[in-house]
């Protein structure tokens, strides 16, 4: 089954694309046809990268140099070098400080849709054809009613889009246009097809709120959240909240269990310590009894007052193994 969230991109060229002054100028040059082809290949390669051309190795962005760019567009190095110089001079590309190539006019040429949107579009067209082929006037009336419904959906879509675009712009995501604009439309359609545009607007608004609160003012972060919800079939705020409440409860239960386990472990350790101290205490008393004939301790050191049993116990509780060893040494010394 195709990934419903997978997005397909394509170039949208106006019918007079090659009649434009810029493209006419390029084709008038020696090797002009080759330069035009190189330009279109570069545009295609940049579609999924918001108009940028670069490679990503691990977490590192590596710009294309002329030789690697020539391999990318299947042309020779000298031709690509001349083409790039021309593209940069006439404003078709910009080379950033880090070496990344940006296709300056790409936003006007991009179209995209998700697999879900594609299937919906094909299904809608198929249903409309089937409807029109069944019962003549009745089907025409149904088609008109459906068209009216589609118009209403279109109005609702535009209203929802305006709200989402405003949220992006008012919360530090930058201006909305090009690929981001198309992404908003696609995401609204995907969620609205499972619920309605009001619910879709609330869901995407919630994703934006989460991204802002976490300091992640990047559209990709927002789409990561909505993709996760879509894959889990969470299409409304109430469904999302229900899952979040359950997750919070489960987390709290786990934390409570961990706390109980920690408390039991602590109690066990304290019990073991008390048992060991009791054993040490009894050994000290036996030693005193054997050496001095009574249970009260004599002078530990020459300038230390005698300690009674309670004071010995107190020393053992407050001390550690070294305290016990010291007490033993004092007893043995006072033979």
C-alpha positions in Angstrom: 0.0 0.0 0.0 1.3 3.4 -0.9 2.3 5.8 1.9 -0.5 8.2 2.2 1.8 10.9 3.5 4.4 10.5 0.8 4.5 13.7 -1.3 5.0 13.9 -5.0 6.5 17.0 -6.6 6.5 18.3 -10.2 7.5 21.3 -12.2 4.6 23.6 -13.4 5.8 25.3 -16.6 3.7 28.0 -18.2 2.9 27.4 -21.9 5.2 30.4 -22.8 8.0 29.2 -20.6 10.5 28.9 -23.5 9.3 32.2 -25.0 10.3 34.1 -21.9 13.1 36.6 -22.4 15.4 34.7 -20.0 15.0 31.3 -21.6 15.2 32.8 -25.1 18.5 34.4 -24.1 19.8 31.1 -22.8 18.9 29.2 -25.9 20.5 31.8 -28.1 23.9 31.1 -26.6 26.3 28.4 -28.0 25.1 25.2 -26.3 22.0 27.0 -25.3 19.7 23.9 -25.6 22.1 22.0 -23.3 22.0 24.9 -20.8 18.2 24.9 -20.8 18.2 21.2 -20.1 20.7 21.6 -17.3 18.6 24.3 -15.7 15.4 22.1 -15.8 17.3 19.2 -14.3 18.6 21.4 -11.5 15.0 22.6 -10.8 13.8 19.0 -10.6 16.6 18.0 -8.3 15.7 20.9 -5.9 12.0 20.2 -5.6 12.1 18.2 -2.4 14.6 20.6 -0.8 12.6 23.8 -1.0 14.6 25.0 -4.0 18.1 24.2 -2.6 20.6 21.9 -4.1 22.9 20.1 -1.7 23.8 16.6 -0.4 23.2 15.4 3.1 25.8 13.0 4.5 24.8 11.9 8.1 23.9 15.2 9.7 26.2 17.3 7.5 25.1 19.4 4.5 27.6 19.2 1.7 27.3 21.7 -1.2 27.7 20.6 -4.8 30.8 21.8 -6.6 31.0 21.9 -10.4 32.3 18.3 -10.9 29.7 16.8 -8.6 27.0 19.0 -10.1 28.0 17.8 -13.6 27.5 14.2 -12.5 24.1 15.1 -11.1 22.8 16.6 -14.3 24.7 14.2 -16.6 26.7 16.8 -18.4 30.4 17.7 -18.8 32.3 19.9 -16.3 33.1 22.8 -18.7 29.5 23.1 -19.9 28.2 23.1 -16.4 30.7 25.7 -15.3 29.7 28.1 -18.1 26.0 27.4 -17.5 26.3 28.1 -13.7 28.1 31.4 -14.4 25.3 32.4 -16.8 22.5 31.3 -14.4 24.0 33.3 -11.6 24.5 36.4 -13.7 20.9 36.5 -14.9 19.4 35.7 -11.5 18.2 32.1 -12.1 20.4 30.7 -9.3 22.0 32.1 -6.1 25.1 30.6 -4.5 25.1 31.1 -0.8 28.1 31.7 1.4 28.2 28.1 2.4 28.2 27.0 -1.2 24.6 25.9 -1.4 22.8 26.5 -4.7 19.3 28.1 -4.5 17.0 28.0 -7.6 15.6 31.6 -7.3 12.4 31.0 -9.4 11.5 27.6 -8.1 8.6 28.7 -5.9 6.7 29.8 -9.0 7.2 26.4 -10.7 6.4 23.8 -7.9 3.3 21.6 -7.7 2.9 18.8 -5.2 0.3 16.5 -3.5 0.3 13.6 -1.1 -0.6 10.1 -2.1 -3.8 10.5 -0.1 -4.8 13.7 -2.0 -4.0 12.0 -5.3 -6.2 9.0 -4.5 -9.0 11.3 -3.3 -8.8 13.3 -6.5 -8.8 10.2 -8.8 -11.7 8.7 -6.7 -13.7 11.9 -7.0 -13.2 12.1 -10.7 -14.2 8.4 -11.1 -17.3 8.9 -9.0 -18.3 11.9 -11.0 -18.0 10.1 -14.3 -20.0 7.1 -12.9 -22.7 9.5 -11.6 -23.0 11.3 -14.9 -23.4 8.0 -16.9 -26.4 6.6 -15.0 -29.6 8.6 -15.1 -29.3 11.6 -17.3 -31.0 14.7 -15.8 -31.1 13.2 -12.4 -27.4 12.8 -12.5 -27.0 16.3 -13.8 -28.9 17.6 -10.9 -26.8 15.5 -8.5 -23.7 16.8 -10.2 -24.8 20.4 -9.7 -25.5 19.7 -6.1 -22.1 18.1 -5.7 -20.5 21.1 -7.5 -22.2 23.4 -5.0 -20.8 21.2 -2.2 -17.4 21.3 -3.7 -17.6 25.1 -4.0 -18.6 25.3 -0.3 -15.6 23.0 0.6 -13.4 25.3 -1.5 -14.5 28.3 0.4 -14.0 26.5 3.7 -10.6 25.4 2.6 -9.6 29.0 1.8 -10.8 30.2 5.2 -8.9 27.4 6.9 -5.8 28.1 4.9 -5.9 31.8 5.9 -6.1 30.9 9.6 -3.2 28.5 9.4 -1.1 30.8 7.2 -1.6 33.6 9.7 -0.6 31.4 12.6 2.7 30.5 10.9 3.5 34.1 10.0 2.5 35.5 13.5 4.6 32.9 15.4 8.0 33.3 13.8 7.9 30.7 11.0 8.5 33.3 8.3 6.4 34.3 5.4 4.0 31.8 3.8 4.4 31.0 0.1 5.7 28.5 -2.4 6.2 25.0 -0.9 5.0 25.9 2.6 1.7 27.3 1.1 1.2 24.1 -0.9 2.0 22.0 2.2 -0.7 23.8 4.2 -3.3 23.1 1.5 -2.3 19.4 1.3 -2.3 18.9 5.1 -5.7 20.6 5.4 -7.1 18.4 2.6 -5.7 15.2 4.2 -7.2 15.8 7.6 -10.4 17.3 6.3 -11.0 14.2 4.1 -11.1 12.2 7.4 -13.2 14.7 9.4 -13.9 18.3 8.2 -12.1 21.6 7.6 -13.0 22.9 11.1 -11.4 19.9 12.8 -8.4 20.0 10.4 -7.8 23.6 11.2 -7.9 22.9 15.0 -5.5 19.9 14.6 -2.9 21.9 12.6 -3.2 24.9 14.9 -2.5 22.6 17.9 0.6 21.2 16.1 1.8 24.8 15.6 1.2 25.6 19.3 3.2 22.6 20.4 6.1 23.5 18.0 6.1 27.1 19.3 6.0 26.1 23.0 9.0 23.8 22.4 10.9 26.5 20.6 10.8 24.6 17.3 9.6 27.3 14.9 10.2 25.2 11.8 7.4 24.0 9.4 9.1 20.6 9.2 8.6 20.2 12.9 4.9 21.0 12.6 4.5 18.5 9.8 6.3 15.9 11.8 3.7 16.2 14.5 0.7 16.1 12.1 2.2 13.1 10.3 2.5 11.2 13.6 -1.2 12.0 14.3 -2.3 11.0 10.8 -0.5 7.7 11.0 -2.2 7.0 14.3 -5.5 8.0 12.8 -6.1 10.9 15.1 -8.0 13.4 13.1 -9.7 15.6 15.8 -8.5 17.5 18.9 -10.7 15.3 21.1 -9.1 12.1 19.7 -5.6 13.6 20.2 -6.5 14.8 23.7 -7.9 11.3 24.6 -4.6 9.7 23.6 -2.6 12.3 25.4 -4.6 11.8 28.6 -4.1 8.1 28.4 -0.4 8.5 27.8 -0.1 10.9 30.8 -1.9 8.4 33.0 0.2 5.6 31.9 3.4 7.6 32.5 2.2 8.6 36.0 1.4 5.0 36.8 4.9 3.9 35.7 6.4 6.7 37.7 4.4 5.7 40.8 5.5 2.1 40.3 9.1 3.2 40.0 8.7 5.3 43.1 7.2 2.3 45.0 10.1 0.1 43.8 12.6 2.7 44.9 11.0 3.0 48.3 11.0 -0.8 48.7 14.6 -0.9 47.7 15.5 1.8 50.2 13.6 0.1 53.0 15.4 -3.2 52.2 18.7 -1.4 52.3 17.9 0.3 55.6 16.8 -3.0 57.1 20.0 -4.7 56.0 22.0 -1.8 57.5 20.2 -2.0 60.8 20.7 -5.8 60.9 24.5 -5.3 60.3 24.7 -2.6 62.9 22.9 -4.8 65.4 25.3 -7.6 64.8 28.3 -5.2 65.2 26.7 -3.8 68.4 26.3 -7.3 69.9 29.9 -8.2 69.0 31.2 -5.1 70.8 29.2 -5.9 73.9 30.4 -9.5 73.9 34.0 -8.2 73.6 33.5 -5.8 76.6 31.9 -8.6 78.7 34.8 -10.9 78.0 37.5 -8.4 78.6 36.1 -6.3 81.4 33.3 -8.4 83.0 30.5 -5.9 82.5 28.5 -4.5 79.5 29.2 -0.8 80.1 32.1 0.4 78.1 35.3 1.6 79.9 37.3 4.6 78.9 37.9 4.4 75.1 40.8 6.8 75.2 42.5 8.3 78.2 40.6 11.6 77.8 37.3 10.2 76.8 34.5 9.5 79.3 33.1 6.1 79.6 30.3 5.3 77.0 27.2 3.2 77.9 25.5 0.8 75.6 23.2 3.4 74.2 26.1 5.6 73.2 27.9 2.7 71.5 24.7 2.0 69.5 24.5 5.7 68.6 28.1 5.7 67.4 27.5 2.6 65.2 24.3 4.1 63.7 25.9 7.4 62.8 29.2 5.9 61.6 30.2 3.3 59.1 32.4 0.3 58.9 35.4 2.4 60.0 33.6 3.3 63.2 33.1 -0.4 64.0 36.8 -1.2 63.4 37.8 1.8 65.6 35.7 0.5 68.4 37.2 -3.0 68.1 40.7 -1.5 68.2 39.8 0.5 71.4 38.5 -2.7 73.1 41.6 -4.7 72.1 43.9 -1.9 73.3 42.3 -1.9 76.7 43.2 -5.5 77.5 
